[in-house]
Amino acid sequence: MNIYSDDQYTAINILTECAPTLPICVLMTGNFNCHSHEWDPLVPHYQMTAISLLDSAAKLGLEVTLPVSPRPTFLSHNVELQGSVIDLVFIKASESLVQLEQYAE
């Protein structure tokens, strides 16, 4: 499943509403436009929207996977703005990062 959520979290809100009725997924990716310390150590806060996203993903059998070397996934054209992590990958909870790296080889 590929998701784009605008700055009003529309797709995350829809996902929250629909997650209980959606089939189990193996992969969910996208630009979630959601800042959180859960996936970006430079963000000092935890947003309820981020917690909602994690809960919805769990209902789909998914968990967020983070890169070994954390770095921004979005860089603004405005050089004065700091990069951020808003592009996320959720994988089947039973998979591991090691297994994903094997698939990529």
C-alpha positions in Angstrom: 0.0 0.0 0.0 1.4 3.4 -0.9 0.1 6.5 1.0 0.4 10.2 0.6 -1.0 12.2 3.5 -1.3 15.9 3.3 -0.4 18.4 6.0 -3.9 17.9 7.5 -3.2 14.2 8.0 -6.1 13.2 5.8 -4.8 9.8 4.7 -3.7 9.0 8.3 -7.2 9.8 9.5 -8.8 7.7 6.8 -6.4 4.9 7.6 -7.3 5.1 11.3 -11.0 4.8 10.4 -10.6 2.0 7.9 -7.7 -0.1 9.4 -10.0 -2.5 11.3 -11.7 -3.5 8.0 -8.7 -3.6 5.7 -6.9 -6.9 4.9 -3.5 -7.6 6.5 -0.7 -6.0 4.5 2.9 -7.0 3.9 4.2 -3.5 3.1 3.0 0.1 3.5 5.2 3.1 2.3 4.7 6.7 1.6 5.0 10.3 2.5 3.0 10.6 5.7 3.8 14.3 6.4 3.9 13.4 10.1 6.8 14.5 12.3 7.5 12.4 15.4 10.3 11.4 17.8 9.2 7.9 17.1 11.1 7.9 13.8 13.1 11.2 13.9 15.4 11.7 16.9 15.6 15.4 16.1 11.9 15.9 16.7 11.4 16.7 20.4 7.7 15.6 20.6 5.4 12.7 20.1 2.3 13.6 18.1 -1.0 11.8 18.7 -1.3 11.5 14.9 2.0 9.5 14.9 0.7 7.2 17.6 -2.6 6.8 15.6 -0.5 5.9 12.5 1.5 3.3 14.5 -1.7 1.8 15.9 -3.3 1.6 12.5 -0.3 0.0 11.0 -0.3 -2.6 13.9 -3.9 -3.4 13.0 -2.7 -4.2 9.5 0.0 -6.4 10.9 2.8 -3.9 10.2 5.4 -2.0 12.1 7.6 0.9 11.1 11.2 0.0 10.0 13.9 2.6 10.4 17.2 2.8 8.5 20.4 1.7 10.2 21.8 5.2 9.6 19.0 7.7 10.4 18.9 10.7 8.1 16.2 13.0 6.6 13.9 11.6 4.0 12.7 15.1 3.0 15.0 18.0 2.2 13.3 21.4 1.5 14.4 23.6 -1.4 14.6 26.3 1.3 18.2 25.7 2.7 17.2 27.4 5.9 14.8 24.6 6.8 16.1 21.5 8.5 15.5 18.1 6.8 12.9 15.8 8.3 11.8 12.2 8.3 8.3 12.0 6.8 8.7 9.2 4.3 8.2 5.9 6.1 8.2 2.2 5.4 6.1 -0.3 7.4 6.8 -4.0 7.0 5.0 -7.1 8.1 5.7 -7.4 11.9 7.3 -10.9 11.5 9.9 -9.7 9.0 13.2 -8.3 10.0 15.5 -5.6 8.6 18.1 -8.3 8.0 15.6 -10.2 5.8 14.7 -7.0 3.9 18.4 -6.3 3.2 18.7 -9.9 1.8 15.9 -9.2 -0.6 17.6 -6.0 -1.8 20.9 -7.8 -2.7 
